[in-house]
Every structure is written in C-alpha cells, then in structure tokens.
C-alpha cells in the first residue's frame, strides 16, 4: 500500500483520508516515532499509547481553531508530527530543536504550554469560559489527561468547577493504569473496577455533573471517532473514558512500561535496549539517595520515605521494596506529600520527602505553612536540582535556592559529591532542630568508592578545598566539578593564585569562613547552578554588604531567563558555566 504519512503534514491533510485508511496511518506513525526515539531518545511509551486517539482528535475536531490541550505532554509526539512539525521531529529535545512538550510559541496547534501534570482541565475550562464570554458557542475545548494525572488535587479542582458550568468542555481520560510508574490510590482502584464492570457505587464523574461516556477501547479508531463525533453535538461538560495501553505497538514497551517510558537509545528494529557497558562507573545521585536511605532505615526505625509518583526516578523504589510499610508513593500530589511529611514529623518520625526540584514549586505553600512555620524537621531531598537538560524549561531545577532561601527555619544544603550526600542524610536522620532541603543534580557523580563509613557534618560549615593567593571561588554543590576542571586548564602558577571553597550550606552560611574570605581577597567568584537572582551569590553579596566589605564579588549562575532544552553540557557552555569558559574568566581576573 502507498505510504500515507509522507503526504500528511497537517490536520487538513489528515482529514482528506478515508476513515478506513486511518489504521494504516496509525501503524506508520508508530514506526516513525520508534525510528527517531530509538536514536535521538525521548518519551516513548506515552506517545505510542495515544496514536489512535491523536489521529481521531485531529480528524474530528477543527484544530487549531478547536483547542486541544495535552496534560503533561509526554504523549504529544503524534500531535507534533501531525501538526506541521514532522520534518523537524528528529530535532525533538535537542538544542534549538523542538521542545519535548507542547509549547505555545512553537506552534499554533499547541493551545497551552505544559510539562507539569494536572493543569489541562483548568486551562481548557478557562478557554471554554472565554469562548462563552465572546459569544463563540461552536468552538470545542478538549483536555486529554491520564489516570495518574487526574488523581492530582488540581485536576479535581478543575473538575469541581467545570461541573457547575455550561461550557463546551470535553475531558478525555487516557486510562492506561500508569504514569511513569504504576498509578496508585483509591481513584486508580475505582477506575480499575469501572473497567472490570465491578464498580458498585455511582459514577464519580456523573456525580460531578459531567456527561460521562465509556469506558471504550482507545485503540479502536472507528469507535473513538464515532464517539468524538457524537460528543461534539452535546452541550455542556462531557467526560470520555478511554482505555489504552502505554507502549502500544512495541512489545517490549508494552511489557516493561516503566523502563520504556523514556528508554534512552535502543534497537529500532528489535525494540531491545542496548546492552549496558560493563565498565564500572560512579553512581547516579538518585541511587546514592536510594541505597543510603535503605541503609539508614535498617538501623533507624523512625525513617519514612515519601515520593509523589517518582519511586523509580528518585530511587525510593529500593526502600519500598525493603520496607513497604515505611515507604509511600502518594501519586502526583506534591502538596499532599509535603503535609503528610509534616504530620509524620509531629509524631516523632523522620520523613525523607523526595521530590524533583521542579515539582517542589507546586508545594510552596505547604513548605512555608505546614513545615517551616511549625519548624518541623522534615528532610526534603530535591532530585534533579540545577540544569536537567533535554526536558527543557519546565523541568530545569534552577529556582529552588532562590525560593527556599527566603523561608525562615529552613536549612539548605548542596552536596559536592556522593559522600557528602550520604553524610548529610546520616546527619539529618540523627535529629535536627529545623527542616532541611538537600538538593542534588540529575546524573552521576565522580566517586567509584562512594560507600564510605558515615560521618557527621556540622550544620552551616563549609570547607576550603584549595589555597590561593589572589582570588577566591565559592562554589555550591557539584559546580565544584566544573571549577576543578577549569583549574586543570590553567598553569600550575595560575592555579596557585586561586583559592577554592566548598560552601556546602546556602543557609545558614558559614559566616566565619566568609569573614575570612572577604577580608583576605579583593576578588571573589560565587558559582551555582541556580538563579543568580535570589540565590547563593545573592546571599554572599548581602552578607558582604551587611558587614561593609568592599570586595569585588561576581556571581555566576543561571541568568534571569527560562533555559530551554539541550544537553547539560551544551547549556552550561551557553551560560558560561562550562570549564573552558570558567578557566578563561578566572584567567582574566588574574
């Protein structure tokens, strides 16, 4: 049969096809996505699971005039390919290429920018209310949300409001029983019973005043199209429940949905992952956390592990396996995770609340109101802090230092390496007078022999790494690696002129060390992988001003702009934070 996809560049082209040809297009789309993601990497399973749904949506609705919103956006690859971006799709998630998520300034077909979950219903409802106020009663507003995302509080807030409106809103539940990890909670059990036909209670969505239909097979294209065409004619809020399989069309992705969510590079012909190198490499920071918390929990029965829907990504899965009664995946519910931790802390338990830096933003009120105001010793472990790379602006963990530093009672620590991460976890579980945020990056450290005996760290105490005669560098966290590499690019004589200090704590600052540095050196650099506005460097400048030092302090970090996607190495280079740029800067200062 003639290849169809090569002739399809837009939804208008798609709508010229006969309905009986669409299943063949679905097969081609899966092959196209597999071929590119196998070599360029990206989010695979989610998009494979919504091929038929995406075709049906653009076939039935008049996009982009009708507004289509994808929750999170992991599942939007087919959408991008069908909406005038097929020829660019091989640049997906690469520097200056397509974003891995829907993005308003990338395409008129991306009605709302996404990246974090559970925003689609509220956004679509806002658009639907706007259309009503404009007198446009024909425009359609569609939110596609997964069963993991709909369990989040914000999704329920949107449903609660939408149910008392007469807006032209269609919520489509893409129910595949998994987000990145398997879905959890009572709503997941409810949806499972609906699928089985064993749910005895009233339909929860009908109770919220939605016109409910389903569940139907989301891979049955004719049925999905028929149902969407019917729903187009029904006024008011509507809810379509679709059952899909994440990874549909690739056997391995269907069987191992967690691993094939974002599998990295793999064999496009067989679907098999490439064999991992047998070379011994340093661990990922997330695994240092995951193995260390298990080690500590064996001797401290009060330790509790909590994560909002990231047991694999955070490596809390190790504790969930070792101590299933003391480790909890609470679903995509960052606010609940923080306040749950606070409740446990009031009763003498030691909660390690592990949340990606970018997702901690969603629980800001709870950090202030429920934890820090009450001075409860919750231990926040902020994974993916700093630049995360290809996931782009929605996921860069660069704001945590600035938004946490202003909160009273909160200790903030950034480990330079794996050993420091272990030791601060050990120190924190022994008992602190305040809550603490421990932030560490995505990816690997540099220590092979990282499982050393524990030692206690003094709160608010930095350490000198290297003496020097002329300028001082104050670094936070793993930016110390970049400083170390930069110094190796200089001559020994030049190196001798540079002193380096690992500050460790952003709050409280090591005031004794700072007094020593600011009274000794006329030129000081601060370097961080967070925003320079309000971050570590700002804290040092404020300290210097308060104590009337005239030291020339230059702050290096993330500028006042959103950082788009690209590899961490590429992004650091573009920001002047790579070793070569730093070496040139230090040399100029000398």
NORBEL-V176537 format. One line per field, one symbol per residue. ss: DSSP state (H for helix, E for strand, - for the rest). phi: phi as a letter, one per 20 degrees, with the letter a starting at -180 (. if undefined). psi: psi as a letter, one per 30 degrees, with the letter a starting at -180 (. if undefined). A space follows every 50 residues. Layout:
BEGIN
ss = ???
phi = ???
psi = ???
END
This chain:
BEGIN
ss = ----HHH---HHHH----HHHHHHHHHHHHHHHHHHHHHH----HHHH-- HHHHHHHHHH------EEEE------HHHHHHHHHHHHHHH--------- -------------------HHHHHHHHHHHHHHH------EEEEEE--HH H-HHHHHHHHHH------EEEEEEE--E---E---HHHHHHHHHHH---- ---HHHH---EEEEEEE---HHHHHHHHHHH------EEEEEE------- HHHHH---HHH----E------E----------EHHHHHHHHHHHHH--- --EEEEE---HHHH--HHHHHH----EEE----HHHHHHHHHHHHH---E EEEEEEHHHHHHHHHHHHHHHH------EEEEE--E----------E--H HHHHH-----EEE----HHHHHHHHHHHH------EEEE----E------ ------------EEEE----EEEEE---HHHHHHHHH----HHHH--EEE EE--EEE---HHHHHHHHHH--EEEEEEEEE----HHHHHHHHHHH---- -EEEEEEE---------HHHHHHH----HHHHHHHHHHH-
phi = .ffeffdddbgffgfeffgfeffffgffffffffgfffddmqeegffffd ffffgffffeeefeffddcdfmogeeffgffedmcgfdffegmdgmdfff cgbgeebfeefbfcreemeffffffgfffffffeneeefeccddceffff ffgffffffffgfdddfeccddeeecmbdedgfcoffgffffffffmdfe effffffemefecpfcffdeggfffffffffgeefnfccddddcdfngoc gffffcfffefbfmfbfffenffffffeffcfffgfffgfffffgfffdc fefcdcbemcfffemfgfffffcgeccceenfbfffgffgffffffdned eeeecggfefgfdffffffedffeleffdedeflfnfdnffnffdfeddf gfeefeefmeecccffbffffgffffffffpcebfcdddbefneecefee eegfbedefmdebfdaeaedccdddcmffgfffgffffedffffffedec cefmdebfffffffgfffeddeccddcbdcfffnefgfffffffffdled ffddedreffbfefeqfgffffffdmdfgfffgfffffff
psi = kkkeeffjfleeeefflkeffeeeeeeeeeeeeeeefefflajeeeeefg eeeeeeefeelikgekkkkkkdffggeeeeefiggeffffgkglkgaklf lkkegekffjfkklellgfeeeeeeeeeeeeeffgjgfkkjkkjklfeef fleeeeeeeeeefglhlikjkjjjjggkcelkllleeeeeeeeeefggjf llkeeefggkjkkakljfgjeeeeeeeeeefffklaklkkjkkljkgkfj eeeeeifeegeifakljfeffkkkkkkgkklllkeeeeeeeeeeeefffj ffkkkkkigheeefgfeeeeeeiffgkkjgaiieeeeeeeeeeeefggli kjjjkkefffffgeeeeeefdeeghkhkjkjjlhlakfbffaeffkhffe eefeffklfkkkkjkfaeeeeeeeeeeeffjlfllkkjkllkalbgkeif ilkklkkkkgkakkfkllfelkkjlkbgfeeeeeeeefflleeeeffkkk kjfekfkkljeeeeeeeffekfkkkkklhlkfjgaeeeeeeeeeefghkg kjkkkkbklilkkallleeeeeefgggleeeeeeeeeee.
END
